[in-house]
Amino acid sequence: MARDDSKAKRVREPRERKPSLIDVVNEIEIRRPRAEVAAYSGDMDNAPAWYEAVSSVEWKSPGPARVGSEFAMTQKILGSPVVYGYEIRELVPGERLVTSTDDGPFELVTTYEWADAGDGDGATRMTLRNRGEARRLGKFAARAVAGAMRRAGRKDLQRLKELLEQPA
């Protein structure tokens, strides 16, 4: 007797998960000269002072910092310390710093940019951008992570502003 294949269950091929893109941009104006803001915030040794989640930074490359330099940043994620290895991808002193990591659930590129702000009053517009592909996260989880990154970035930049604008 011939088998009726029309009623056979179809086997679904597993779908390849497309990476979800994360792109979070935060900006703030800091009433300090651009050279000062860039020097302080672009020095990863200062990150624990203004990044809430960062507890320490350890350089893996001898100084001074330059393109190709590597460092490890210990961050608290959900209450537990996690170490991420970073590399400096681009460095234009006083203007732009780009770092990247592929540790964790997604590759992340962090860009710090500094520009003169205001009417020549010595203020700086700092932009902090985190973008990457969440290869191991679904779309919903990637949106939640992006929201958390956006909130943390705003708080971190506000902390940086308060630190740098303090009277001497």
CORFEN-V598787 format. One record per pair of residues at least 12 apart in sequence whose C-alpha atoms are under 10 Angstrom apart, sorted by sequence separation. I is the first residue (numbers start at 0). J is the second residue. D is the distance in Angstrom with one decimal. If there is no record, write none. Layout:
i->{I I}
j->{J J}
d->{D D}
//
This chain:
i->{43 44 57 58 59 71 72 86 87 97 98 112 113 114 43 44 57 58 70 71 72 85 86 87 96 97 98 112 113 43 44 56 57 58 70 71 85 86 96 97 111 112 113 43 56 57 69 70 71 84 85 86 95 96 97 111 112 130 55 56 57 69 70 83 84 85 95 96 110 111 112 129 55 56 68 69 70 83 84 85 94 95 96 110 111 54 55 56 67 68 69 83 84 93 94 95 109 110 111 53 54 55 67 68 69 83 84 93 94 95 109 110 129 52 53 54 66 67 68 82 83 88 90 92 93 94 108 109 110 128 129 43 52 53 54 65 66 67 81 82 87 88 89 90 91 92 93 94 107 108 109 128 42 52 53 65 66 67 81 85 86 87 88 107 108 109 127 41 51 52 53 64 65 66 67 85 107 108 129 50 51 52 65 66 85 106 107 108 128 47 52 57 59 65 66 105 106 107 127 44 46 47 52 54 56 58 59 60 64 65 105 106 107 127 43 47 53 54 55 56 57 58 59 65 105 106 43 44 52 53 54 56 70 104 105 106 127 43 53 69 71 104 105 106 127 66 68 69 70 95 97 99 101 103 104 105 126 65 66 67 69 94 95 96 97 98 99 100 101 103 104 105 125 66 97 99 103 104 125 105 104 41 41 41 41 38 41 42 37 38 41 37 38 40 41 36 37 34 35 37 34 37 33 34 33 41 40 41 40 41 40 37 37 37 36 37 36 33 34 33 34 32 33 34 32 33 32 33 21 31 32 20 21 22 24 26 28 31 40 19 21 22 23 24 25 26 27 28 29 30 36 37 18 22 26 28 29 30 32 34 36 28 29 32 33 35 36 37 27 28 31 32 33 34 36 30 31 32 33 30 31 32 33 29 30 31 32 33 29 30 31 28 29 30 28 29 27 28 29 27 28 26 27 28 26 27 52 25 26 27 51 25 26 50 51 24 25 26 50 24 25 51 52 23 24 25 50 51 23 24 49 50 22 23 24 49 50 22 23 48 49 50 51 21 22 23 49 50 21 22 46 49 50 20 21 22 48 49 20 21 48 49 19 20 21 49 18 19 20 46 49 18 19 20 45 48 17 18 19 17 18 19 20 40 17 18 19 21 16 17 18 19 20 16 17 18 19 40 16 17 18 19 21 22 39 16 17 19 20 21 23 24 16 19 20 23 18 19 21 22 23 25 36 40 21 23 24 25 36 39 20 21 23 24 25 22 23 25 26 27 21 22 23 25 26 29 36 24 25 28 29 35 36 23 24 25 27 28 31 25 26 27 29 30 25 26 29 30 32 27 28 29 31 27 29 30 31 29 30 29 30}
j->{55 56 69 70 71 83 84 98 99 109 110 124 125 126 56 57 70 71 83 84 85 98 99 100 109 110 111 125 126 57 58 70 71 72 84 85 99 100 110 111 125 126 127 58 71 72 84 85 86 99 100 101 110 111 112 126 127 145 71 72 73 85 86 99 100 101 111 112 126 127 128 145 72 73 85 86 87 100 101 102 111 112 113 127 128 72 73 74 85 86 87 101 102 111 112 113 127 128 129 72 73 74 86 87 88 102 103 112 113 114 128 129 148 72 73 74 86 87 88 102 103 108 110 112 113 114 128 129 130 148 149 64 73 74 75 86 87 88 102 103 108 109 110 111 112 113 114 115 128 129 130 149 64 74 75 87 88 89 103 107 108 109 110 129 130 131 149 64 74 75 76 87 88 89 90 108 130 131 152 74 75 76 89 90 109 130 131 132 152 72 77 82 84 90 91 130 131 132 152 70 72 73 78 80 82 84 85 86 90 91 131 132 133 153 70 74 80 81 82 83 84 85 86 92 132 133 71 72 80 81 82 84 98 132 133 134 155 72 82 98 100 133 134 135 156 96 98 99 100 125 127 129 131 133 134 135 156 96 97 98 100 125 126 127 128 129 130 131 132 134 135 136 156 98 129 131 135 136 160 141 141 90 92 93 94 92 95 96 92 93 96 93 94 96 97 93 94 92 93 95 93 96 93 94 94 111 111 112 112 113 113 111 112 113 113 114 114 112 113 113 114 113 114 115 114 115 115 116 105 115 116 105 106 107 109 111 113 116 125 105 107 108 109 110 111 112 113 114 115 116 122 123 105 109 113 115 116 117 119 121 123 116 117 120 121 123 124 125 116 117 120 121 122 123 125 120 121 122 123 121 122 123 124 121 122 123 124 125 122 123 124 122 123 124 123 124 123 124 125 124 125 124 125 126 125 126 151 125 126 127 151 126 127 151 152 126 127 128 152 127 128 154 155 127 128 129 154 155 128 129 154 155 128 129 130 155 156 129 130 155 156 157 158 129 130 131 157 158 130 131 155 158 159 130 131 132 158 159 131 132 159 160 131 132 133 161 131 132 133 159 162 132 133 134 159 162 132 133 134 133 134 135 136 156 134 135 136 138 134 135 136 137 138 135 136 137 138 159 136 137 138 139 141 142 159 137 138 140 141 142 144 145 138 141 142 145 141 142 144 145 146 148 159 163 145 147 148 149 160 163 145 146 148 149 150 148 149 151 152 153 148 149 150 152 153 156 163 152 153 156 157 163 164 152 153 154 156 157 160 155 156 157 159 160 156 157 160 161 163 159 160 161 163 160 162 163 164 163 164 164 165}
d->{9.4 6.0 8.9 4.2 7.0 5.5 6.5 5.4 6.7 5.7 6.5 8.1 4.7 8.6 6.9 8.0 5.6 6.3 8.5 4.4 7.4 6.3 5.5 9.3 8.2 4.5 8.6 5.6 6.5 9.0 8.7 6.8 5.1 8.8 5.9 6.0 5.3 6.6 5.8 6.4 7.1 5.1 9.1 9.0 5.7 6.5 7.1 5.4 8.8 8.4 4.7 9.7 7.1 5.1 8.7 5.8 6.7 9.1 8.2 4.6 8.4 5.6 6.5 9.8 5.9 8.0 5.6 6.6 7.8 4.9 8.5 9.0 5.9 6.4 8.4 4.4 8.5 6.9 7.7 8.4 8.1 4.5 9.1 5.8 6.6 7.7 5.3 9.2 9.6 5.7 6.5 8.2 6.6 10.0 5.6 6.4 7.2 5.1 9.1 6.7 5.7 7.4 5.9 5.5 9.6 5.7 9.6 8.2 5.0 9.1 5.6 6.5 8.1 9.8 5.8 5.7 7.8 5.3 8.3 8.4 7.3 9.0 9.9 9.9 6.6 6.6 8.0 4.5 8.5 9.9 8.9 9.1 8.3 4.3 7.3 9.4 5.1 6.2 9.8 9.0 9.8 9.7 8.9 9.6 9.4 9.5 8.3 9.6 10.0 5.7 6.6 9.4 8.3 5.1 6.6 6.7 5.4 8.3 8.8 9.3 9.6 9.6 9.6 6.6 5.4 8.8 9.9 9.7 8.6 5.2 9.4 7.9 8.5 5.6 9.7 9.3 5.7 6.0 9.1 9.2 8.7 7.3 8.0 6.2 9.7 8.3 4.5 9.4 8.8 9.1 9.7 9.9 8.9 6.6 9.5 9.6 5.3 7.2 7.4 9.8 8.9 9.2 9.4 8.4 9.3 9.6 9.4 9.6 8.7 9.4 6.6 5.9 8.5 9.2 8.5 9.1 9.1 9.9 9.3 9.7 9.4 9.5 9.5 9.8 5.7 6.9 9.8 9.6 9.2 9.5 9.9 9.8 9.8 9.0 4.4 7.9 9.8 8.7 9.6 9.2 9.6 6.3 5.6 9.9 8.2 9.3 9.5 9.6 10.0 9.8 10.0 9.4 9.2 9.4 6.8 6.6 9.0 9.8 9.0 9.4 9.8 9.5 9.5 9.8 9.4 9.7 9.5 9.5 9.8 10.0 5.5 7.9 8.4 9.1 9.9 9.3 9.0 6.9 9.7 9.6 9.8 9.3 8.5 8.4 9.6 7.8 8.5 9.8 7.4 6.8 6.8 5.1 9.9 9.8 9.6 8.2 7.2 8.4 8.3 8.2 5.4 9.0 6.7 8.6 8.3 7.4 8.4 9.2 10.0 9.7 9.7 8.5 8.0 6.3 7.7 9.2 9.8 10.0 8.6 6.4 9.4 9.9 6.5 9.5 9.5 6.1 7.7 8.7 9.3 9.6 9.2 9.5 9.9 9.5 9.8 9.8 9.7 9.8 9.4 9.4 8.7 9.5 9.6 9.3 10.0 9.3 10.0 9.5 9.8 8.8 9.2 8.9 9.0 9.9 9.8 9.2 8.5 9.2 9.7 9.8 7.2 7.1 10.0 8.5 7.2 9.2 9.2 8.4 9.9 8.6 8.8 4.7 6.8 8.8 8.1 8.0 5.8 5.5 5.0 6.6 5.0 6.0 8.0 9.0 4.2 6.2 9.7 8.6 5.6 6.3 9.6 6.7 5.2 8.9 5.5 6.4 8.2 4.5 7.4 5.7 6.3 6.9 5.5 8.9 5.6 6.7 8.5 8.4 4.4 8.8 7.8 5.8 6.2 8.4 9.3 7.0 5.3 8.6 8.2 5.8 6.4 8.0 9.0 8.2 4.4 8.9 8.4 6.3 5.6 6.5 9.0 5.2 7.2 5.2 8.4 5.7 8.1 5.8 6.2 9.4 7.5 10.0 8.5 7.5 4.2 9.3 8.6 7.8 5.1 6.7 9.6 5.6 8.1 7.3 5.3 8.9 8.5 5.2 5.9 6.2 8.0 9.0 8.4 4.7 6.9 9.3 9.2 5.6 6.1 9.4 7.8 5.5 5.1 8.7 10.0 8.5 9.2 5.3 6.7 8.9 4.5 8.7 9.9 9.6 7.3 7.4 7.1 9.7 7.9 9.4 7.4 6.7 8.4 8.6 9.5 7.6 5.5 7.8 9.0 8.5 8.0 8.9 6.7 9.9 9.2 7.8 8.9 9.0 7.5 7.5 10.0 10.0 9.5 6.3 8.9 6.5 9.2 8.5 8.2 7.2 8.2 9.6 8.9 9.6 6.0 9.8 9.3 6.9 9.0 8.6 9.2 9.5 7.1 7.2 9.1 9.5 5.9 9.7 8.8 8.2 9.5 9.3 9.7 6.3 7.8 9.2 7.4 8.2 6.2 9.2 9.1 8.6 9.9 8.6 9.3 9.8 6.6 9.4 8.9 9.7 7.6 7.5 8.5 7.9 7.9 9.6 5.5 9.8 10.0 9.5 7.8 8.6 7.0 7.9 9.9 8.0 6.8 7.6 6.3 7.1 9.9}
//
